Amino acid sequence: MRTDPATPGGPWSRRSFLTAAACGTAGAVLGDPAAAQEKKPEDLKKRTDEAVARGLEWLKKTQSAAGHWAVGNNQYPVSMTGLAGMCLLMEGSTLKEGKYSNEIQKAVDWLLARQQANGLIADPRDPRETARYLYGQGFATLFLSCAYGDAEDEEKQKKIETCLTKAVEFICKAQTDKKHQLPEGKQVDVGGWGYVSPADARRDFDEGSVTITQLQALRAARNALIPVPKETINKALAYLEACTTPNGGVIYSYSQAGGNARNGAERIPLTAAAVACSFSAGQYKGDLAKKWIKFCKEKIPLAQGRQAHDEYQSYYYSQAVYVLGEDRYGELFPNEDKKNWLTWSKYRDVMFPYILDQQDKMSGAWTTGSVGPVFVTAVNLTILQLDKGILPIYQR
């Protein structure tokens, strides 16, 4: 049940529509031959394939008997299960067949059992899940949407469909609702998401990274033929636009800033994530996407160590650059010298060797960062598998 991404301007009906700290993004110039360790593309591909195989085996070994993944003292189990499950789907396995079919089935079953009557995919009795459950809601919805359609039988298929329908309804109800005044005086509806539903937070708080997680989840749900209200998406995209400064970066929170996106308050990782979501929504050539791309190109150095939220940043920035491919940047900025284009091959040749060097060759995991090895490993496996082009959510 996988389809190509929706075309720009297409209908918002069925099947057409991440946070923390090292895959490292800091310093080398794109396209600098000295930055890449492999002299031949086939050498880099061989290293990448071997690293991915080791990483996937580590995820298989560390999945709990119940079917989930977590970090630390069983922290963020829904988020980690969604992220790890996506890596197994990107390998090419499905619920029905493939090397990791059994692990995917266990992860899906665990998430289905986790869902509450109101659509929330979390255990509200567990304090480790209640503080930031909308991250998990987004990543679980993303994973289940991508797994949907490949179930062994109609009963399992129906269970996933029901779960996704309720999950999307919960996401839509948890969206904030505000009026934003444009410079010309017109008001528009904007809506983001916070760490939890406004009803549970007892305030109308929103935050960029959670908003982007929900947007990508809703896109994947629409790919899976789950109804997604156009109004919800329009409000979220308007939210990101309202959070964009004149410099072209995205701020942390609309509500916290009082609706005023000031220069100097930009969050580089959020801007990278906004680009990926813009592309997911089919908005490849709009002025807003171009602003974000330019901002990221100027602000994100590559492969020279740690910086704040670099795993989150690389998770989304890699997706965005992958969609740019080799020519799309030139289409967006036709007057720019070709040698300065942001292309996937230049990015890959710099970043992949850096990521590969961080892997623990014995275990197959990545252990840098503050969140935990499941998170870092899932992020890096996602990046390293983008070239496979298996899942529509990550396709060009």
N, C-alpha and C positions, 0 to 999 in steps of 0.2 A: 504493500500500500504506500510505496514511496513515489513521490512525484517531483518534478522540477519546481524550483521556487517560483512564486507568483511574478508575473510581469508587472512593471511599474504601472500604477493606475488601475490594476485589476480589481475585481470585486472582493469584498471582504467576507466571502462565504467559505464553505468548507474546503479544506486542504490547499487553498492557495495562500495564506498569510505567512554576572556571576557575581568573602572578599578578603583579601588579606595580603600578606606580604609576599624564589629566586630563580626563576629561570633567567633573571638578570637582564636588565635593559639599560645599559649605560655606556657609551662612548665611541665605538669604532664607526668610521664613515661607511655608509652603505656602498658596497661595490669595491671596497679596498681589498685587493687580492691577498695582502698580508694578513688580513683578519681571519681568513678561512684557512683551516689546517689541511683540508683535502685539496689536492691539485687537480683532480678530475671529478666530474659530477658523479661518476659511478662509484668512486671511493666514498663520497659522502652518503650516497644512497645505501651502500652496503653497511656502513656504520649505523645509519639511521634504522634500517630494517632490523639489525641485530639488537640495537638498544630498545626498540619498540617491543620486540619479542620478549626480551628479558623483563621489561616493565609490565607487560601484560601478564606474564607468568607470576610476577610478584603480586599483582592485584588478585589473581586467582587464588594464590596461597593465603592471602590475608583477608579474604572475604569470610565473614562469620558463618557459623553453621546455620544461623537463622536467615542469612542472605544479605546482610547489610555490611557497609564499611563505616568506620568512624575514626576520629583522631583523639589522642589523649585519653581521658577517662570517659570513653564512649560519647565524645562530644560531636555535635553536628551530624548525626547518623543519616538524616534524610538528604542533606546537601551532599555528603560524601558518597552516598549510594547513587545519587543521580549523576554526579560527575564521573565516578568510576564506571558506572554502567554505560555511559556514553562512549568511553574509550573502547569497551568491548564491542559495541555496535560499530564503531569506526573501523575496527579490524575486519569487519565483514560478517561476523556472526550475527545470528538473529534468534528470536525465540524458538524458531522451528529447526534450525540447523546451524552448523558451524562449530569451530573449536571451543568457543565459550558459550554455547547455547545453554548449557546447564546453569552456569553462573548468572546469565541474563535472566533466566526463568526464576531463579531464587531471588534475585534483586527485585524483579517485578512483583513477585508474590509478597515479598516483605513490605513493599510500598503500598500495595493494594490493601493489605491488612492494617496498615498504619492510618489509613484515611478515616476521618471522623464523619459524622452524619452531615455536617455543614460544608464538607468539601476539603477541609484542612488536612494536609498530609503530615501529621505530627501527632505526638502524644501530649496533649495539654496537661497531663498530670506530671510530666517529667520536666523539672526546672531547667534541665540542660537543653531542652528543645523550645521552651516557651519565649525566650528573650528575643530571638531572631528567626522565628519560624518562616518568615516569608522568603528568605534565601532558599530554604529547603523546599518550600512550595514551588518556587520557580525552577530549580534544578530537577526536582522530581517530575514536574510536568513536562519539562524539556525531554528527559529520558523516556518517560512513558509514551510521549507523543511519537518519538522516533522508533520505539519498539512496537508500537501499535500497528496492526496489519499483518504481522508475521507470526501470530499465535498459531498453535497447533490445532486448536479447535474453536468452534463458534462461541462456546461458553466462555472461554478465556478472553476471546476477542470482545465479547459483550461486557465483561467485567472491566476491562481496560477502558473501553469507550465510556462506560458509566462513570468510572473514576475520573477520567479526563474532563468529562462534561461538568462534574461537580467541582473539580479543581479549578477550572476556568471560571466558573461562576463565583467561587470564593475569591479568586484574584480580582475579578472585576468589582466585587462589592468592597474589597479592601482598598480600592483606589481613592485617593483624596480628591476633593472637588473644590477648585478655587477659580476666581475670576482674575485674569491678568490684563492689565491695561497696556495696550500697545502705544508706541510713541505718537501715532496719529490720532489717538483717542479711542479707538475701537477696543472693545473688551472681548477676550476669548476665554474659553473654558480650558483650564489646565489641570492635570491630575497625575500625581506620582504615587509612589508607595514608600512606606517606612519599614522598619524592621518587623513590625507586627501590624495587624489590622487597627485602624483608628479606634474601633470599638474597644479593643483590649488596651491600647495605649492611652486611651482617654484624652487624646489630643490629636489634632490633624497634622501629624508630622510626616514629612516626606524626605527622601534621601536618594541621591542619584544612582548609586550602585545597585540598590534593591530594585529601583525602577527599571533599570536596564535588564536585570535578571528576569523580571516579569515580562518585559517586552519580547525578549527572545523566546521565552516559554510560550507566550501567546502566538508567536509566529509559527513555532513548531506545532502547536495544537491546531492551528489553521491548516497547516500542511497535512495533518492527520484527519481532516474533514470534521473537526470539532468546531461548532459555531463560536465565533469570536466577534463581539459587537464592534462595529466600526467606530462608534463613539468612544469606546475605551482606548483604542489605538490612537485616535486623533487627539484625545486629551493628553495622552502620554507623550506623543511627538511634540505637541505644543508646549508641554512641560519642559522638555529638553531644550526647545528653542528659547523659552523664557529664561532658562538657566545658563544660556550662552552669553559670555561677555563680549564686548566690542572686539577684544583681541582674538576671539574665536574659541576660547576654552569653556568648559562646563564647570559650574560651581557645585559644591557639595549638596546644598539643600535650598530649594526655593523658599520654603516657609521660614527657615532659619535666617535667610538673607532678606526677608521681607519683600520678596519678589524683585529685588534689585541685584542683577548680576554685574558686579563691579570688576573691572580689570584688576588683576593681582590676586583675585580669590579663586582662580581656576584650579581644578584638580586634573592633572595630566592623565592619570589612569581612567578617570570617568570620561574624559574626552575621547580617548581611544575606544572605550566601550560604546560610546555614542555613535562613532563611525560604524562599528560593526552592526549596531541595531538599525542604523539608517539604511545600510545595504540590505539587511534582512527585510526591511519594509519596502524594498524595491526603489528606494530613493538614492540613485547613484550619481545624479548630476545636479542636484539642487544646490543653491548657494550655501545653505547651512552645512551640508556634508562637505562642501569644498572648504569652508572655514575650519571645520574640525580637522580635516586631513592636513591642511597647511599648518595648523597649530601643532598637531602631533609630529609632523615631519621635522618641525623646527625644535621641538622640545624633548623628543625621545631619542636619546643616544643609545647605542647598542653594544652589548657584549663586553662591558668592562666593569662588572661588579654589581653590587646591590644598590637599590634605591627603594624608596617607600612604595609599598604595594606593587612590587614589580611583577609578581606572579599573576596577579589579577590583571595588571596592565598588559602583560605579554599574551595572556589568554585571549583577550579581545583584539589587541592590536594585530596579532598574527592573523586572526580571522579577517580583519579588514584588509590587510595587505595582500592576503591570499586572493580575496575577491578582486582587488585591483589588477592582479595578474601581471602581464608584461606591458599592456598597452592602455589600460583604462585611465591611468594617471595622466598620460599624454592627451587623452580625449578631454579630460577635465581641465587641464592647463596646457592648451595647445601652443602657447607662446613660450613655454619654458624649455630650456635646452634639454635634449633627450638624456644627456649624461647625468642630469640631476633628477631624473624621474625616480619616483618611489615604485619599485617593482618587487614582485615576489621572489624572483631569482636572486636579486641582490640581498634582500632581507634574509632569505634562507641560507645563502652562502656565508653570511656573517653569524647568524643566530644559531643555526643548527649545531655547528661545531662547539659553540659555547655551551649549549644545553647538554650535548652529549658528554662533554668533559665533566659535568656535574654529577653524572649518574654513578651510583655505587655499582661497580661492575660485578661484584659478588652476588648481591641481593637482587639487583635490577631496579631498585627504588631510587628516587631522589629524596634526599633527607634535609636539604637546606630550607630555610624559612621558618616562620614562627607558628604556622598553623599545624603542620604535621606532614609526614611522608605521603599519606594517601592524597592529600590535596595537591602537593607539589608534583607527585607522580602523575596524577590525573591531568593536571594542567599541561605538563610537558608532553605526555602521550597524545593529548588533543592536538597540540601544535605540530608534533612530528608526523601525525597521520592525516593532516589536511590534504596533502597531495593525493591521497587515495580517492577523494571526492565521492565517498559512498553515501553520506547522509545529506539530504537536500538542504538542511539548515546551514550547512557549511559550504555548499556548492557555489560556484561562480554564477 
